[in-house]
């Protein structure tokens, strides 16, 4: 528009007002559109609601960045879609992935930007991460952060305190030894919990991975595969044989329901059908929302014959990974969103409402004693992860562990059905795992 030409066409008495208005229009700064970023995730129904509420609040709090979400039914579905879209225009900026105990492998993908690289370029506040740098979760061999540890969890034992009271058990908490727990499960089965004394959706974690960690033993040779160039071997010794034989007897005698890998196991506990559930701590927030459910949290059982005191389970779960090849303004916007999630108030809300481990030290420190009041041993179970872990508990590295874990799961299920003796299953599964490690 020619300003001078517009002014000369207006009546004389309006010349001054028009000139001022046009000048104001010319001087007004352009309204910049928000930078849009997309996040893919596969959170369960409850945690999805919590995350969506946080994202809505972020989008409301500022106008520079707009976050959109895409939800998937499973992490496998996320992975499949990412491989398909990774280098195209439909790729996300952040994606929730399980690193399958090989975070360096995920970070080496051409379409992934390691988190420490992104945050070095666009620093955020509140980077006092809660998990010790020595813990291998979402970190490389040098301790550099490879992904945003937002969905880190641990396996725990949830127990229905009302079921324990009904069964006449005192105290109304589960025994930490496997033998002691067995006696309680028999009592529970005979006094109100006949259909489901115990159930789990963590068959590999409970019976293999953390049987080692909680009993302060190595899971594999070569220092759990960390910092080693050669593939490790699985150390399925007599402890594993005795434990799996015990679990087979539990299923046969119906004090443990056959493992259920879907959300069904956790749902049965939420519905007060099962007295004890061994599952991810990421279900804790969901269970707290169930009005009629009175429950506590305890650590996984151990064998006093193997270790004097129980060790800490491996940190598992998933994390947000940054996708490479986005525009600079999108990378900056992604870092801004992560910085907002890491703010003490937001991070504390996520921890308290989900059951994932605290993202930052501030998130843990902001969580008051009232939160832990009716959650059994949850506070001490969490507190240990701010400290440096031992070489036995910091994690493990195994090539192609996603394939190996799927195989372990199938073989364990067969053994628990009585289709294969413990000794045969463990020996053949170890041999098969060695072959899977060699695949490219």
C-alpha positions as CSV (number, residue, x, y, z in Angstrom):
1,X,0.0,0.0,0.0
2,X,1.3,3.5,-1.0
3,X,0.9,5.5,2.2
4,X,1.3,8.9,0.6
5,X,-1.3,8.0,-2.1
6,X,-3.8,6.9,0.6
7,X,-3.4,10.1,2.5
8,X,-4.0,12.4,-0.4
9,X,-7.3,10.7,-1.2
10,X,-8.8,11.3,2.2
11,X,-10.7,14.5,3.1
12,X,-8.5,17.2,4.6
13,X,-9.9,17.2,8.1
14,X,-9.0,13.5,8.4
15,X,-5.5,13.8,7.1
16,X,-3.8,14.0,10.5
17,X,-5.8,11.1,12.0
18,X,-5.3,8.9,9.0
19,X,-1.6,9.6,8.9
20,X,-1.2,8.6,12.5
21,X,-3.3,5.4,12.0
22,X,-1.3,4.4,8.9
23,X,2.0,5.1,10.7
24,X,0.9,3.0,13.6
25,X,0.0,0.1,11.2
26,X,3.4,0.4,9.5
27,X,5.3,0.4,12.8
28,X,3.4,-2.5,14.5
29,X,5.5,-5.6,14.8
30,X,4.4,-8.7,12.9
31,X,2.8,-11.4,15.0
32,X,5.0,-14.4,14.7
33,X,3.4,-17.8,14.5
34,X,4.2,-20.3,17.2
35,X,6.8,-23.0,16.4
36,X,5.0,-26.3,16.3
37,X,6.6,-29.6,17.6
38,X,5.1,-33.0,17.7
39,X,5.6,-35.7,20.4
40,X,4.8,-39.4,20.0
41,X,4.1,-41.6,23.0
42,X,2.6,-44.8,24.2
43,X,1.6,-44.0,27.8
44,X,-1.1,-46.0,29.5
45,X,-4.5,-44.4,29.9
46,X,-3.9,-42.7,33.3
47,X,-0.4,-41.4,32.5
48,X,-1.6,-40.3,29.1
49,X,-4.2,-38.1,30.8
50,X,-1.6,-36.6,33.1
51,X,0.8,-35.8,30.2
52,X,-2.0,-34.3,28.1
53,X,-2.9,-32.0,31.0
54,X,0.7,-30.9,31.3
55,X,0.9,-30.2,27.5
56,X,-2.3,-28.2,27.6
57,X,-0.9,-26.1,30.4
58,X,2.4,-25.6,28.5
59,X,0.5,-24.5,25.4
60,X,-1.6,-22.1,27.5
61,X,1.4,-20.7,29.5
62,X,3.2,-19.3,26.4
63,X,2.6,-18.6,22.7
64,X,6.0,-19.2,21.2
65,X,5.8,-23.0,21.1
66,X,2.8,-25.3,20.4
67,X,3.1,-29.0,21.2
68,X,0.9,-31.5,19.6
69,X,0.7,-35.2,20.6
70,X,0.2,-38.5,18.8
71,X,-0.7,-41.5,20.9
72,X,0.1,-45.2,20.1
73,X,-1.1,-48.4,21.7
74,X,2.4,-49.7,22.4
75,X,6.0,-48.8,22.2
76,X,6.4,-51.4,19.4
77,X,3.8,-49.4,17.4
78,X,5.8,-46.2,18.0
79,X,9.0,-47.9,16.9
80,X,7.4,-49.2,13.7
81,X,6.0,-45.8,12.8
82,X,9.2,-44.0,13.6
83,X,11.2,-46.3,11.3
84,X,8.7,-45.6,8.5
85,X,8.6,-41.8,9.0
86,X,12.0,-41.0,10.5
87,X,13.4,-39.1,7.6
88,X,10.2,-37.6,6.2
89,X,8.1,-34.6,6.9
90,X,5.9,-36.5,9.3
91,X,8.6,-37.4,11.8
92,X,8.1,-36.2,15.4
93,X,10.4,-34.0,17.3
94,X,10.3,-36.2,20.4
95,X,9.5,-39.8,20.6
96,X,9.1,-42.3,23.5
97,X,11.3,-45.3,23.0
98,X,12.5,-48.3,25.0
99,X,16.3,-48.5,24.4
100,X,16.2,-52.3,24.9
101,X,19.3,-52.1,27.1
102,X,21.3,-50.7,24.2
103,X,21.0,-46.9,24.4
104,X,24.2,-46.3,22.4
105,X,22.6,-48.3,19.6
106,X,19.5,-46.0,19.5
107,X,21.7,-42.9,19.8
108,X,23.7,-44.0,16.8
109,X,20.7,-44.0,14.5
110,X,21.0,-41.4,11.7
111,X,17.7,-39.8,12.7
112,X,18.4,-39.5,16.5
113,X,20.1,-36.6,18.2
114,X,21.6,-37.5,21.6
115,X,20.0,-35.5,24.3
116,X,23.3,-34.1,25.6
117,X,24.0,-32.7,22.2
118,X,20.6,-31.0,21.9
119,X,20.9,-29.6,25.5
120,X,24.5,-28.4,24.9
121,X,23.2,-26.3,22.1
122,X,20.0,-25.1,23.8
123,X,20.6,-25.4,27.6
124,X,17.7,-25.7,30.0
125,X,17.4,-25.0,33.7
126,X,16.9,-27.6,36.4
127,X,19.3,-30.1,35.0
128,X,20.1,-31.7,38.3
129,X,18.8,-35.1,37.2
130,X,17.6,-37.4,39.9
131,X,19.1,-40.6,38.7
132,X,22.8,-40.9,39.4
133,X,25.1,-40.4,36.5
134,X,26.6,-43.8,37.3
135,X,23.2,-45.4,36.4
136,X,23.3,-46.7,32.9
137,X,19.7,-45.8,32.1
138,X,19.5,-43.5,29.0
139,X,23.2,-42.8,29.2
140,X,26.2,-43.8,27.1
141,X,29.4,-45.5,28.4
142,X,30.8,-42.1,29.4
143,X,27.7,-41.1,31.4
144,X,26.4,-38.6,28.8
145,X,22.6,-38.3,28.7
146,X,21.2,-39.8,25.5
147,X,17.5,-39.3,26.1
148,X,15.2,-37.4,28.5
149,X,14.6,-39.9,31.4
150,X,10.9,-39.0,31.7
151,X,9.4,-42.5,32.0
152,X,12.1,-44.3,34.1
153,X,10.6,-46.9,36.3
154,X,11.4,-49.8,38.6
155,X,9.6,-53.1,39.2
156,X,7.8,-53.1,42.6
157,X,5.4,-55.3,44.6
158,X,2.0,-53.7,45.0
159,X,-0.1,-55.2,47.8
160,X,-3.8,-54.8,48.8
161,X,-3.7,-54.0,52.5
162,X,-7.4,-54.9,52.9
163,X,-6.8,-58.3,51.4
164,X,-4.0,-58.9,54.0
165,X,-6.3,-57.7,56.8
166,X,-9.1,-60.0,55.6
167,X,-6.6,-62.9,55.6
168,X,-5.6,-62.1,59.2
169,X,-2.0,-61.4,58.2
170,X,-0.1,-59.2,60.7
171,X,1.6,-56.9,59.7
172,X,-0.5,-56.2,56.6
173,X,2.6,-56.1,54.4
174,X,4.3,-58.8,52.2
175,X,7.4,-60.7,53.3
176,X,10.5,-59.7,51.4
177,X,11.8,-63.3,51.2
178,X,10.4,-65.6,48.6
179,X,9.8,-68.3,51.1
180,X,8.0,-65.9,53.5
181,X,5.9,-64.5,50.7
182,X,4.9,-68.1,49.7
183,X,3.4,-68.7,53.2
184,X,1.5,-65.4,53.0
185,X,0.1,-66.3,49.5
186,X,-1.2,-69.6,50.8
187,X,-3.0,-67.7,53.7
188,X,-4.4,-65.2,51.2
189,X,-5.6,-67.9,48.9
190,X,-7.4,-69.6,51.8
191,X,-8.9,-66.4,53.2
192,X,-10.5,-64.2,50.5
193,X,-8.1,-64.2,47.6
194,X,-8.6,-67.6,46.1
195,X,-8.8,-66.5,42.5
196,X,-5.7,-64.3,42.5
197,X,-3.2,-64.3,45.4
198,X,-0.4,-63.0,43.1
199,X,-0.1,-61.9,39.5
200,X,2.6,-60.2,37.4
201,X,3.1,-58.6,34.0
202,X,6.9,-58.6,34.5
203,X,7.8,-62.2,33.9
204,X,11.3,-61.6,32.5
205,X,12.1,-58.8,35.0
206,X,10.9,-60.7,38.0
207,X,12.4,-64.1,37.2
208,X,15.6,-63.3,35.3
209,X,16.8,-59.7,35.2
210,X,16.1,-58.6,38.7
211,X,16.5,-62.0,40.3
212,X,20.1,-61.1,39.7
213,X,20.0,-57.4,40.7
214,X,17.9,-57.9,43.9
215,X,20.1,-60.8,45.0
216,X,23.2,-58.7,44.3
217,X,24.5,-60.9,41.5
218,X,25.6,-60.3,38.0
219,X,22.9,-60.8,35.3
220,X,25.5,-61.6,32.6
221,X,29.2,-62.1,32.4
222,X,31.6,-59.3,31.4
223,X,30.4,-57.0,34.1
224,X,26.8,-57.1,32.9
225,X,28.1,-56.3,29.4
226,X,29.0,-52.7,30.3
227,X,32.1,-51.3,28.8
228,X,32.9,-54.6,27.1
229,X,33.6,-55.3,23.4
230,X,32.7,-59.0,23.5
231,X,29.2,-60.3,23.9
232,X,28.3,-61.4,27.5
233,X,26.8,-64.7,28.5
234,X,23.8,-65.2,30.8
235,X,24.7,-66.6,34.2
236,X,21.7,-68.9,34.9
237,X,23.1,-70.8,37.9
238,X,21.5,-72.9,40.5
239,X,19.7,-69.8,42.0
240,X,17.8,-69.5,38.8
241,X,16.9,-73.2,38.6
242,X,15.6,-73.2,42.2
243,X,13.7,-70.0,41.7
244,X,12.0,-71.0,38.4
245,X,11.1,-74.4,39.9
246,X,9.5,-72.5,42.8
247,X,7.5,-70.3,40.4
248,X,6.3,-73.3,38.5
249,X,5.1,-74.8,41.7
250,X,3.3,-71.6,42.5
251,X,1.4,-71.6,39.2
252,X,0.6,-75.3,39.6
253,X,-0.8,-74.7,43.2
254,X,-2.6,-71.5,42.0
255,X,-1.1,-69.2,44.5
256,X,0.3,-67.3,41.5
257,X,-1.9,-66.6,38.4
258,X,-0.1,-67.3,35.1
259,X,1.6,-64.0,34.1
260,X,-0.4,-61.6,32.0
261,X,1.7,-59.2,29.9
262,X,-1.0,-56.8,28.9
263,X,-2.7,-54.2,31.1
264,X,-5.0,-57.0,32.3
265,X,-2.8,-57.9,35.3
266,X,-2.7,-54.3,36.6
267,X,-6.4,-53.9,35.9
268,X,-7.2,-57.0,38.0
269,X,-5.2,-55.5,40.9
270,X,-7.0,-52.1,40.4
271,X,-10.3,-54.0,40.6
272,X,-9.2,-55.6,43.9
273,X,-9.3,-59.0,42.4
274,X,-5.6,-59.8,43.1
275,X,-3.9,-59.4,46.5
276,X,-0.4,-58.9,45.2
277,X,0.9,-57.5,41.9
278,X,4.5,-57.4,40.7
279,X,4.6,-54.7,38.1
280,X,6.0,-51.3,37.0
281,X,6.1,-48.4,39.4
282,X,4.6,-46.5,36.6
283,X,1.2,-47.9,37.6
284,X,1.3,-46.2,41.0
285,X,-0.4,-43.0,39.9
286,X,-3.3,-44.9,38.4
287,X,-3.8,-47.0,41.5
288,X,-3.8,-43.9,43.7
289,X,-6.8,-42.7,41.7
290,X,-8.9,-45.8,42.4
291,X,-11.1,-44.7,45.3
292,X,-11.8,-48.2,46.8
293,X,-8.2,-49.5,46.5
294,X,-6.2,-49.5,49.7
295,X,-2.7,-50.5,48.8
296,X,1.0,-50.2,49.6
297,X,4.3,-50.6,47.7
298,X,7.2,-52.9,48.6
299,X,10.4,-54.0,47.0
300,X,10.8,-57.2,45.1
301,X,11.4,-60.4,47.1
302,X,14.9,-61.9,47.5
303,X,16.7,-65.0,48.8
304,X,18.4,-64.5,52.2
305,X,20.5,-67.6,51.4
306,X,22.0,-65.7,48.5
307,X,22.4,-62.2,50.0
308,X,22.1,-60.8,53.5
309,X,20.1,-57.8,52.3
310,X,18.2,-57.1,49.1
311,X,19.8,-55.1,46.3
312,X,18.1,-52.6,44.1
313,X,16.3,-53.6,40.8
314,X,17.6,-52.2,37.5
315,X,16.0,-49.0,36.3
316,X,13.9,-49.7,33.2
317,X,11.1,-48.0,31.4
318,X,11.5,-45.6,28.5
319,X,12.5,-42.1,27.6
320,X,12.0,-39.2,25.2
321,X,14.4,-39.2,22.3
322,X,15.1,-36.2,20.1
323,X,14.7,-36.7,16.3
324,X,17.5,-35.4,14.1
325,X,17.0,-33.2,11.1
326,X,14.5,-30.8,12.4
327,X,14.8,-27.1,11.8
328,X,16.9,-25.1,14.2
329,X,13.8,-23.3,15.6
330,X,12.1,-26.6,16.2
331,X,15.1,-28.0,18.1
332,X,15.1,-24.8,20.2
333,X,11.4,-25.2,20.8
334,X,11.9,-28.8,21.8
335,X,14.5,-27.9,24.3
336,X,12.1,-25.2,25.7
337,X,9.4,-27.7,26.2
338,X,11.7,-30.1,27.9
339,X,12.9,-27.3,30.1
340,X,9.3,-26.6,31.1
341,X,8.7,-30.2,32.0
342,X,11.9,-30.2,34.1
343,X,10.7,-27.2,36.2
344,X,10.5,-28.3,39.8
345,X,6.7,-27.9,40.1
346,X,6.0,-29.7,36.8
347,X,8.5,-32.5,37.4
348,X,7.1,-33.1,40.9
349,X,3.6,-33.3,39.6
350,X,4.7,-35.9,37.0
351,X,6.5,-38.0,39.6
352,X,3.6,-37.9,42.1
353,X,0.8,-38.5,39.6
354,X,2.5,-41.3,37.7
355,X,4.9,-43.4,39.8
356,X,7.8,-42.9,37.3
357,X,11.1,-42.1,39.1
358,X,11.7,-38.4,39.8
359,X,13.1,-36.5,36.8
360,X,15.1,-34.1,39.0
361,X,16.4,-33.7,42.5
362,X,14.0,-30.8,43.0
363,X,11.1,-32.9,42.0
364,X,11.9,-35.4,44.8
365,X,12.6,-32.6,47.3
366,X,9.3,-30.9,46.6
367,X,7.4,-34.1,47.3
368,X,6.2,-33.9,51.0
369,X,5.8,-36.7,53.5
370,X,2.0,-36.7,53.1
371,X,2.4,-38.1,49.6
372,X,4.2,-41.2,51.0
373,X,2.0,-41.6,54.0
374,X,0.0,-44.6,52.7
375,X,2.4,-46.0,50.1
376,X,4.4,-48.4,52.2
377,X,8.1,-48.5,51.3
378,X,7.8,-46.3,48.2
379,X,9.9,-43.4,49.6
380,X,13.0,-45.5,50.6
381,X,12.7,-47.5,47.4
382,X,13.0,-44.3,45.4
383,X,15.6,-42.6,47.5
384,X,18.3,-45.1,46.7
385,X,18.3,-44.1,43.0
386,X,19.8,-40.7,43.7
387,X,22.9,-42.5,45.0
388,X,25.6,-44.1,42.9
389,X,24.6,-47.8,42.2
390,X,26.9,-50.7,42.6
391,X,28.3,-52.5,39.6
392,X,25.7,-55.1,40.1
393,X,22.7,-52.8,40.0
394,X,23.6,-49.9,37.6
395,X,22.2,-51.7,34.5
396,X,23.3,-54.1,31.8
397,X,24.1,-54.0,28.1
398,X,23.1,-56.8,25.7
399,X,23.0,-56.7,22.0
400,X,19.6,-57.4,20.4
401,X,18.1,-57.6,23.8
402,X,14.6,-56.9,22.4
403,X,14.7,-60.2,20.5
404,X,16.3,-62.0,23.5
405,X,13.7,-60.7,25.9
406,X,10.9,-61.7,23.7
407,X,12.4,-65.2,23.5
408,X,12.9,-65.3,27.3
409,X,9.3,-64.4,27.8
410,X,8.0,-67.1,25.6
411,X,10.3,-69.8,27.1
412,X,9.4,-68.7,30.7
413,X,5.7,-68.9,29.8
414,X,6.1,-72.4,28.5
415,X,8.0,-73.4,31.7
416,X,5.4,-71.9,33.9
417,X,2.8,-73.9,32.1
418,X,4.7,-77.0,32.9
419,X,5.8,-77.6,29.3
420,X,9.5,-77.5,30.1
421,X,11.6,-78.2,33.2
422,X,13.5,-75.2,34.7
423,X,16.9,-76.7,34.1
424,X,16.2,-77.4,30.4
425,X,14.5,-74.1,29.8
426,X,17.3,-72.0,31.3
427,X,20.1,-73.8,29.6
428,X,18.5,-73.8,26.1
429,X,17.4,-70.1,26.5
430,X,20.9,-69.1,27.4
431,X,22.3,-70.8,24.3
432,X,19.6,-69.3,22.1
433,X,20.4,-65.8,23.5
434,X,24.0,-66.2,22.6
435,X,23.0,-66.9,19.0
436,X,20.6,-63.9,18.9
437,X,23.4,-61.6,20.1
438,X,25.4,-62.5,16.9
439,X,22.6,-61.4,14.5
440,X,23.0,-58.1,12.6
